[in-house]
Every structure is written in C-alpha cells, then in structure tokens.
Amino acid sequence: MVDTVIVEADSSPVSAVSWPAVIAGAVVAMALTLLLLALGAGLGFASMSPWSSNPGITTTKAATIAGIFMAVTAVMSSALGGYIAGRLRTRWAGTALDEVFFRDTAHGFIAWALATVAGAAFLASAATTISGGAAAGAGPAAALAAADPGNRDFLVGSVDRLLQPDYQLRPDAARPPMMYGDRNLDADRASARRLLGVFRDGNGALRTEDRQDLVRMVVYRTGLKPEEAERRVAAIETEVKAAADTARRIAMHLAFWLAASMFLGAFAASLAATEGGAIRDGRHGLRART
C-alpha cells in the first residue's frame, strides 16, 4: 500500500482585490468621461447658431445623437479605466490562470461600477451639459427636454399664447366684464399652467369643468368671444399634448441609450482589465496564453 499525502498550498498573502488599482482605474475613467463630455458639449455648441434659418434636426434624432455619444464615451472611458486597473494590480504568485483571468475581469467590472456610482454624483452637471450640446441641432427646447424630461418649461410658451390678449378687441380703456373677481395675471397664469400640466403628468385629458375654466379665463384676459376662446383652448391643448409626447419620447430614447451605454461600458472595462492584467504578467499574445 502506498500512502498518499495531499499537501494544500498556502494561500497567497496578497489580497484578491487590489483596491489602489481599482480606485486608480475608476478615477481615470471619470476624468476621461468628463473630458469627452466637455468635448461633446463644445462640438454641439460649435454646430449651433442662434441666427441660422436651418430648423435643425428633429428631437428624436437629437436624442439618438446624444445617446450614441454617451455610448461611445462610456466605452472609451471604461476601457481605459479597466486597462489601468488590470495593469496596476499586484501580481498573484502561485494562482491558477483561470483564477487570474476571473480576478482581472472582476477588477475591471469593479472599477467601472465605482466610476459609475461616483460619476452619478460628481458628473451629473456635465451629463446635463452634453445632453444640451449633443442635441444642439434641435434647438434649446429639445436640449432642455433631453436634459430634464420632467420639467414643465414647455408650458410657458403655451400659457403665453393662451392668455395673449387681442389689443384691437380689448384696449386698456375698455375691459370686458369681470368673471374671476379681482384676480391678477400671475394667478391666472399659474392656474392655467396647473391645469395644462395634466398632459405633462400623463393624467389624460382636461376635465370638462377645467376646460370651461380655461375658456372663461381666456375670455376675460383676451377679450375674445366664447367661441373663439374655445377654439384657442383646443389649439393650445393639442399643442401641449404634442409637446408632452415629444418629451416622453426623448426621455424614453435617452433611457434606452443610457442602459446600453452602461452595458457596453461594463463589458469594455472587464475586457480591457483582462488585457491589462495579461500584459502585467507577461501573458499577452496567443502563445503566452496557451
């Protein structure tokens, strides 16, 4: 009989996670992201002219351009950050090749995750800037909606057109009868904005009593006849619905592109970290890997 003695190798005193390398890769990824965002904003503003007669591209195309730029930025910055994390990590002596490959991939993924979490806090303003810069061809309204789809600023122009008086029908010396009591213009504007906000919030259409309130408000503020006021309210209602739907589609496109850019960034960081780790250990090339 032959006695077989299995001697278990001592575990490496070096930690499986090289946090200095991970942090360095995350910082590099965030710095390159900021650089590319500033470059994209500069290119967007350079291609925009406030005096141009060109109406520009549509808002959905602007959102697509911004999304593609976000994806390219995520891939480039994450790949460089992952490569730095893999190249700077410590050597794991006596570790199996499969385990080294897994650790390098994990280092790239952790560096991407750290950069993503930190970038969500520190690069939020830069992301807003690039959304406006990349969507510059669609005009300021598209950039605003792309940067903050939840805002109500597109209601400002609609409220102005809704309460725009006809000065030929209503001179200052001949005001129509009071229907709302002694209410000032700011109160009426706030009320109209609140009523029209149901389309932005996705709560359906105006209720009958709300539409009647808007019609009476338009009659009082503009001097129009009730029939003309009803047509104006209907036109503004259609306009606000279209603007709300445009903002929704922009938000949807940007959300999909953001998710795609995050997936691509995670993959690029993981792949680049394995390459950086292989070069760190002298395993680059097909023959060295084999």
Rosetta blueprint (number, residue, H / E / L):
1 M L
2 V L
3 D L
4 T L
5 V L
6 I L
7 V L
8 E L
9 A L
10 D L
11 S L
12 S L
13 P L
14 V L
15 S L
16 A L
17 V L
18 S L
19 W H
20 P H
21 A H
22 V H
23 I H
24 A H
25 G H
26 A H
27 V H
28 V H
29 A H
30 M H
31 A H
32 L H
33 T H
34 L H
35 L H
36 L H
37 L H
38 A H
39 L H
40 G H
41 A H
42 G H
43 L H
44 G H
45 F H
46 A H
47 S L
48 M L
49 S L
50 P L
51 W L
52 S L
53 S L
54 N L
55 P L
56 G L
57 I L
58 T L
59 T H
60 T H
61 K H
62 A H
63 A H
64 T H
65 I H
66 A H
67 G H
68 I H
69 F H
70 M H
71 A H
72 V H
73 T H
74 A H
75 V H
76 M H
77 S H
78 S H
79 A H
80 L H
81 G H
82 G H
83 Y H
84 I H
85 A H
86 G H
87 R H
88 L H
89 R L
90 T L
91 R L
92 W L
93 A L
94 G L
95 T L
96 A L
97 L H
98 D H
99 E H
100 V H
101 F H
102 F H
103 R H
104 D H
105 T H
106 A H
107 H H
108 G H
109 F H
110 I H
111 A H
112 W H
113 A H
114 L H
115 A H
116 T H
117 V H
118 A H
119 G H
120 A H
121 A H
122 F H
123 L L
124 A H
125 S H
126 A H
127 A H
128 T H
129 T H
130 I H
131 S H
132 G H
133 G H
134 A H
135 A L
136 A H
137 G H
138 A H
139 G L
140 P H
141 A H
142 A H
143 A H
144 L H
145 A H
146 A H
147 A H
148 D L
149 P L
150 G L
151 N L
152 R L
153 D L
154 F H
155 L H
156 V H
157 G H
158 S H
159 V H
160 D H
161 R H
162 L H
163 L L
164 Q L
165 P L
166 D L
167 Y L
168 Q L
169 L L
170 R L
171 P L
172 D L
173 A L
174 A L
175 R L
176 P L
177 P L
178 M L
179 M L
180 Y L
181 G L
182 D L
183 R L
184 N L
185 L H
186 D H
187 A H
188 D H
189 R H
190 A H
191 S H
192 A H
193 R H
194 R H
195 L H
196 L H
197 G H
198 V H
199 F H
200 R H
201 D L
202 G L
203 N L
204 G L
205 A L
206 L L
207 R L
208 T H
209 E H
210 D H
211 R H
212 Q H
213 D H
214 L H
215 V H
216 R H
217 M H
218 V H
219 V H
220 Y H
221 R H
222 T H
223 G L
224 L L
225 K L
226 P H
227 E H
228 E H
229 A H
230 E H
231 R H
232 R H
233 V H
234 A H
235 A H
236 I H
237 E H
238 T H
239 E H
240 V H
241 K H
242 A H
243 A H
244 A H
245 D H
246 T H
247 A H
248 R H
249 R H
250 I H
251 A H
252 M H
253 H H
254 L H
255 A H
256 F H
257 W H
258 L H
259 A H
260 A H
261 S H
262 M H
263 F H
264 L H
265 G H
266 A H
267 F H
268 A H
269 A H
270 S H
271 L H
272 A H
273 A H
274 T H
275 E H
276 G H
277 G H
278 A H
279 I H
280 R H
281 D L
282 G L
283 R L
284 H L
285 G L
286 L H
287 R H
288 A H
289 R H
290 T L
